[in-house]
Amino acid sequence: MRRRLILLPLMGALILGMGCRTRMLRRDAIEPIESRMALEQLVESRVINDAVEEACRRAIAAHPEAELDMDHIWAAAIDATDPNLPLFGHWHGNELVYPASAIKTVFMVHVYQRVVDGDLRLSRRVRRLLRDMIRVSSNIATQDIVDLLTGTTNGPRIDQPAAYAAWVSRRNATNRLMRTCGFSRMNANQKTWDELPAEDSVELQFLGADHPMGYANGNRLTAVENAQLLWLIDQDLIVSPRACAHMRRLLHRGGDEDAYGDERIRIGKGVPPEAEVWSKAGSTDRWFHDAATVALPDGRRLVLTVYTDMPWREGLDREAVLATWATEMMNLVR
């Protein structure tokens, strides 16, 4: 009996603490329309457009072994050094590309929006799933997150039209949120997979026919929208400032090469070691991407996104190509 009396207050305090964390996230909540209005303040700069294009050309020239060309690289940059005049530029940055694991940042934002809306509790399980999805890029954790966000689960094909339409509608919940926040192009309604789902599954049914970009209804993202989303998180302009702080902690790469999920890769390898980096990469045997916010020692603050259609080959250091692009961006955007 004494043990029970001791444990009950402890459990109550723990539950109360979780409730306080959720209430803190809700404070100063940012409405989606406010995020959309913030995006409208971004000013496209010819100077940054030229810098992004030139960085792409230099990275390709520096790595002829990659056999990469200007038609298979998509990039964007935001100069956020002056918060009152954020400037951006891009190369093919409005074209939709299969983002691989870069899409996980979008699902992370949706999780925190649901928490702020009071529809989801930031429980220990949810926090673990977020950490595994963002820090170590677990596809299994991402699948659980998508189920949690949309109320859908995998199963056999759904041949009844009304039932399938209802399933699809639930699965598009993240897209609906992002549209209200001002992201009109992206498609974020698919799980990420280590292996494709079974042929007779509703997941493969929903992916649709095979497609040169990776299934007809596969996830899609543009380099510009990826950069814009990171910029909103960096500037406390989406969900809530406290939620943005949580998301930045998940995205932060401290540079510990021995800690999986903390090491700096791709863009992070191309910036000075003293810089702060918040990033989420994505890759497959074909695609190789990275998106990062970089705070440089000289006070500059840049958001950089680079996508490539650069298939893996033995002996090819794809990381070096993206690191070179990032280094060139540091030199060109001043």
C-alpha positions in Angstrom: 0.0 0.0 0.0 2.8 2.4 0.8 4.4 1.8 -2.6 1.1 2.6 -4.3 0.7 5.8 -2.4 4.2 6.9 -3.4 3.8 5.9 -7.1 0.4 7.7 -7.6 1.8 11.2 -7.0 4.8 10.5 -9.2 2.5 9.3 -12.0 0.3 12.3 -11.6 3.3 14.6 -11.8 4.5 12.9 -14.9 1.1 13.2 -16.6 0.9 16.9 -15.5 4.3 17.5 -17.0 3.3 16.1 -20.4 0.2 18.3 -20.3 2.3 21.4 -19.5 4.6 20.6 -22.4 1.6 20.5 -24.8 0.2 23.7 -23.4 3.5 25.5 -23.8 3.6 24.4 -27.4 0.1 25.9 -28.0 1.1 29.3 -26.5 1.5 31.9 -29.2 0.2 29.5 -31.9 0.7 30.6 -35.4 -2.3 30.2 -37.7 -1.5 28.6 -41.1 -2.6 31.8 -42.9 0.1 33.6 -41.0 2.7 31.2 -42.4 1.3 31.7 -45.9 1.6 35.5 -45.5 5.2 35.2 -44.3 6.1 33.2 -47.4 4.7 36.0 -49.5 7.3 38.3 -48.0 10.2 36.3 -49.6 11.7 38.3 -52.4 13.3 36.5 -55.4 16.7 37.9 -56.2 18.4 37.7 -59.5 21.8 37.8 -57.7 20.9 34.7 -55.7 19.4 33.0 -58.8 22.8 33.5 -60.5 24.7 32.3 -57.5 22.7 29.1 -57.2 23.1 28.3 -60.9 26.8 29.1 -60.8 27.3 26.9 -57.7 25.6 24.0 -59.6 27.9 24.5 -62.6 31.0 24.6 -60.4 30.0 21.5 -58.4 29.4 19.6 -61.6 32.7 20.7 -63.1 34.6 19.8 -60.0 33.2 16.2 -60.0 33.1 14.9 -63.6 33.1 11.4 -62.2 29.6 12.0 -61.0 28.4 12.4 -64.6 25.9 14.9 -63.4 24.4 17.6 -65.6 22.4 20.8 -65.2 19.2 19.1 -66.1 19.5 16.7 -63.2 20.1 19.1 -60.3 17.6 21.3 -58.6 18.6 23.8 -56.0 17.4 26.8 -53.9 18.8 29.2 -51.4 17.4 31.8 -49.0 19.5 34.5 -47.6 17.9 35.0 -44.1 20.7 37.2 -42.7 18.4 40.2 -42.7 15.1 39.0 -41.3 13.4 42.1 -42.6 14.5 41.3 -46.2 14.7 37.6 -46.8 15.9 36.9 -50.4 15.8 33.7 -52.3 16.9 32.2 -55.6 16.9 28.9 -57.3 17.9 26.7 -60.2 14.9 24.6 -61.5 13.7 25.1 -58.0 10.0 25.0 -58.8 10.1 21.6 -60.4 8.6 18.7 -58.5 11.1 16.0 -57.6 10.9 12.8 -55.6 12.3 14.0 -52.2 13.1 10.6 -50.6 13.5 11.2 -46.8 13.5 15.0 -47.2 9.7 14.7 -47.0 10.0 13.7 -43.3 10.4 17.4 -42.4 6.9 18.0 -43.7 5.4 15.1 -41.6 7.3 16.5 -38.6 5.6 19.9 -39.0 2.2 18.2 -39.3 2.8 16.3 -36.0 3.5 19.5 -34.1 0.5 21.2 -35.7 -1.7 18.4 -34.4 -0.2 18.8 -31.0 -0.8 22.6 -31.0 -4.4 22.0 -32.2 -5.0 19.7 -29.3 -5.6 16.6 -31.5 -2.5 14.8 -30.5 -0.5 14.4 -27.3 3.3 14.7 -27.4 3.7 11.4 -25.6 6.9 9.6 -25.0 6.0 7.3 -28.0 5.4 10.3 -30.3 8.6 11.9 -29.3 10.5 8.7 -29.9 8.9 8.3 -33.3 9.8 11.9 -34.2 13.4 11.4 -33.1 13.7 8.2 -35.0 12.1 9.7 -38.1 14.3 12.9 -38.2 17.5 12.1 -36.3 18.1 8.6 -37.8 15.7 8.7 -40.7 13.8 5.6 -39.8 11.3 4.6 -42.5 9.5 2.4 -40.0 9.0 5.3 -37.6 7.8 7.4 -40.6 5.2 4.8 -41.4 3.9 4.9 -37.9 3.8 8.7 -37.9 1.8 8.8 -41.2 -0.7 6.3 -39.7 -1.0 8.4 -36.6 -1.5 11.6 -38.6 -4.0 10.2 -41.0 -5.9 7.4 -39.3 -5.0 5.0 -42.1 -3.3 1.7 -42.0 -1.9 -0.7 -44.6 -4.0 -3.6 -45.7 -5.4 -5.3 -48.8 -6.5 -3.3 -51.8 -9.8 -1.4 -51.4 -11.9 -2.0 -54.4 -15.1 -0.4 -53.2 -14.9 3.2 -54.6 -16.5 5.0 -51.6 -14.3 3.2 -49.1 -11.2 3.9 -51.1 -12.1 7.6 -51.6 -12.5 7.9 -47.8 -9.1 6.2 -47.2 -7.5 8.6 -49.7 -9.1 11.6 -48.2 -7.7 10.7 -44.7 -4.3 10.1 -46.3 -4.2 13.6 -47.8 -4.5 15.3 -44.4 -0.9 16.5 -44.5 -1.4 18.0 -48.0 -4.4 19.9 -46.8 -2.5 21.4 -43.9 0.4 22.4 -46.1 -1.9 24.0 -48.7 -3.3 26.3 -46.0 0.2 27.2 -45.0 1.0 28.3 -48.5 2.7 25.2 -50.1 0.7 24.7 -53.3 3.0 22.3 -55.1 4.1 19.5 -52.8 2.6 16.0 -52.5 3.1 14.6 -49.0 0.8 11.6 -48.7 3.0 8.5 -48.9 5.0 6.6 -46.4 8.7 6.0 -46.9 9.8 2.4 -47.4 12.8 0.3 -47.0 11.1 -2.2 -49.4 8.0 -1.6 -51.5 4.6 -2.7 -50.0 3.0 -5.9 -51.2 1.5 -5.9 -54.7 -2.1 -6.5 -53.4 -1.9 -3.8 -50.7 -3.7 -0.5 -50.5 -0.4 1.2 -50.1 0.8 0.1 -53.5 -2.7 0.8 -55.0 -2.4 4.4 -53.7 1.2 4.9 -55.0 -0.3 4.3 -58.5 1.5 3.3 -61.7 5.3 3.3 -62.0 6.6 6.7 -63.2 9.9 8.1 -64.3 9.9 10.3 -61.2 8.9 7.4 -58.9 5.3 6.3 -59.0 2.4 8.5 -60.2 1.1 9.5 -56.8 4.5 9.4 -55.0 5.7 12.1 -52.7 6.9 15.2 -54.5 8.6 18.3 -53.3 10.4 21.3 -54.9 13.7 22.6 -53.8 12.1 26.0 -53.2 9.3 24.7 -51.0 11.8 22.6 -49.0 13.9 25.7 -48.4 10.8 27.7 -47.5 9.7 25.2 -45.0 13.1 25.2 -43.3 13.0 29.0 -43.3 9.7 29.1 -41.6 10.9 26.7 -38.9 14.1 28.8 -38.5 12.2 32.0 -38.2 9.5 30.7 -35.7 6.9 31.3 -38.4 5.0 28.0 -38.5 2.9 26.1 -35.9 4.3 28.1 -32.9 7.7 29.5 -31.8 8.0 26.8 -29.1 7.2 24.0 -31.7 9.8 25.5 -34.0 12.3 25.3 -31.2 11.5 21.6 -30.7 11.8 21.0 -34.5 15.2 22.8 -34.7 16.5 20.5 -31.9 15.5 17.5 -33.9 17.1 18.9 -37.1 20.3 20.1 -35.4 23.5 18.4 -36.5 26.2 19.0 -33.9 29.0 17.4 -35.9 29.7 14.3 -33.7 30.9 11.8 -36.3 30.5 9.0 -33.8 26.8 9.7 -33.1 24.4 8.6 -35.8 22.0 11.4 -36.5 24.3 14.1 -35.2 27.0 13.9 -37.8 27.1 16.5 -40.6 26.7 15.1 -44.0 26.4 16.6 -47.5 25.8 20.3 -47.1 27.1 20.1 -43.6 30.4 18.9 -44.9 30.8 21.9 -47.2 30.4 24.6 -44.6 32.9 25.8 -42.0 33.1 23.5 -38.9 32.3 26.5 -36.7 28.9 26.9 -38.4 25.6 25.7 -36.9 23.7 23.3 -39.1 20.1 22.1 -39.0 19.3 19.6 -41.8 17.4 16.7 -43.2 18.7 14.7 -46.1 17.1 12.2 -48.4 18.5 9.5 -50.7 17.9 6.3 -52.6 20.1 4.4 -55.1 19.0 7.1 -57.6 18.3 10.3 -55.7 20.7 12.2 -53.5 19.4 15.3 -51.7 20.0 17.6 -48.8 18.3 20.6 -47.2 19.9 22.7 -44.4 19.8 25.9 -42.5 23.3 27.2 -41.9 24.3 29.9 -39.4 27.9 31.0 -40.4 30.4 32.5 -38.0 30.4 35.8 -39.9 26.7 36.3 -39.1 25.3 35.1 -42.4 22.3 32.8 -42.2 21.4 30.7 -45.3 18.9 28.1 -46.1 20.2 25.7 -48.8 18.5 22.9 -50.7 20.0 20.8 -53.4 18.4 17.8 -55.1 20.1 15.6 -57.5 19.3 12.7 -59.8 22.7 11.1 -59.3 22.6 7.3 -59.1 24.8 5.4 -56.8 27.9 3.8 -58.3 30.7 2.0 -56.6 33.5 4.5 -56.0 31.4 7.6 -56.5 31.4 10.0 -53.6 28.0 11.6 -53.9 28.5 13.4 -50.6 31.5 15.3 -52.1 29.3 16.8 -54.9 26.8 18.3 -52.5 29.5 19.5 -50.1 31.2 21.3 -53.0 27.9 22.9 -54.0 27.5 24.1 -50.4 31.0 25.5 -50.3 30.5 27.4 -53.6 27.3 28.8 -52.2 29.2 30.1 -49.1 31.6 31.9 -51.5 29.0 33.3 -53.8 26.3 34.6 -51.5 27.8 37.4 -49.5 
